[in-house]
Amino acid sequence: MASTVLQFDDVSVVRDGSTILDSIDWTVTDDQRWAVLGPNGAGKTTLLQMAAAAMHPSSGTVHVLGEQLGKVDVFELRPMIGFASTTMARRIPANETVLDSVLTAAYSVTGRWREEYETIDERRANRVLSEWGLEGFADRRFGSLSDGEQKRVQIARAVMTDPELLLLDEPAASLDLGAREELVGLLGGYAASQASPAIVMVTHHVEEIPTGFTHALLLAAGKIVAAGPFAEALTSETLTETFGLPIELTEQNGRFSARATR
């Protein structure tokens, strides 16, 4: 039986008098893989920050891995959450080796200093690098990598600790077509594995949704437009309502594409 890893109950976030999220009710179980879509300013990043136990709601309750934000030590909770984002990538020193960029996730730090790592940690890090198409990259410097390679290092770091929840903030942003398709393919294989954790991925484009994903959450102006399995929540009609212009959605072999019809 699936267990709940995220639960938002009547969650709102207000900053400087502006409502960023408004009365969000949302549940994620460990067998689900969610794509979160919406225009700029819809509240996607704020939603992900709360899921990462990095932000508290203004009202309502958020439970992450069974623990309520505000009533749990988030420093004990965060190691169980894998989080890959551009913001996290900026914290990785450019001269850090790829191996250390991933290995330091074991201590939830960026930039190796004087921590001691066990052989099992190094083996795990090398195995994860291989799984994300980074064989032979261990001694490369993070700053010397292409955007696509850096994105894969970020995800490898996020899964290094075998998290119970994986959060991805626009993992394919800025990538060229080849790098995007390589990454989406790797994510699709990972998402399809029953051994993988629940996944929540924020994206701007339906073309970036990998196969193996199961659910969609559509946000507009801080409110939920649709949430649920793809067949219900990811349609031409829901995308049209979310983005405010007529959009036609098509699906082929588990991949989506969308275009405006005017």
Secondary structure as GFF3:
##gff-version 3
##sequence-region A 1 262
A	DSSP	beta_strand	4	15	.	.	.	ID=ss1
A	DSSP	beta_strand	18	29	.	.	.	ID=ss2
A	DSSP	beta_strand	33	37	.	.	.	ID=ss3
A	DSSP	alpha_helix	44	51	.	.	.	ID=ss4
A	DSSP	beta_strand	59	64	.	.	.	ID=ss5
A	DSSP	beta_strand	67	68	.	.	.	ID=ss6
A	DSSP	alpha_helix	74	77	.	.	.	ID=ss7
A	DSSP	three_ten_helix	78	80	.	.	.	ID=ss8
A	DSSP	beta_strand	81	84	.	.	.	ID=ss9
A	DSSP	alpha_helix	86	90	.	.	.	ID=ss10
A	DSSP	alpha_helix	98	103	.	.	.	ID=ss11
A	DSSP	three_ten_helix	104	107	.	.	.	ID=ss12
A	DSSP	alpha_helix	119	131	.	.	.	ID=ss13
A	DSSP	three_ten_helix	142	144	.	.	.	ID=ss14
A	DSSP	alpha_helix	147	159	.	.	.	ID=ss15
A	DSSP	beta_strand	165	169	.	.	.	ID=ss16
A	DSSP	alpha_helix	177	192	.	.	.	ID=ss17
A	DSSP	beta_strand	198	202	.	.	.	ID=ss18
A	DSSP	three_ten_helix	206	208	.	.	.	ID=ss19
A	DSSP	beta_strand	215	220	.	.	.	ID=ss20
A	DSSP	beta_strand	223	229	.	.	.	ID=ss21
A	DSSP	alpha_helix	230	233	.	.	.	ID=ss22
A	DSSP	alpha_helix	236	243	.	.	.	ID=ss23
A	DSSP	beta_strand	247	252	.	.	.	ID=ss24
A	DSSP	beta_strand	255	260	.	.	.	ID=ss25
###
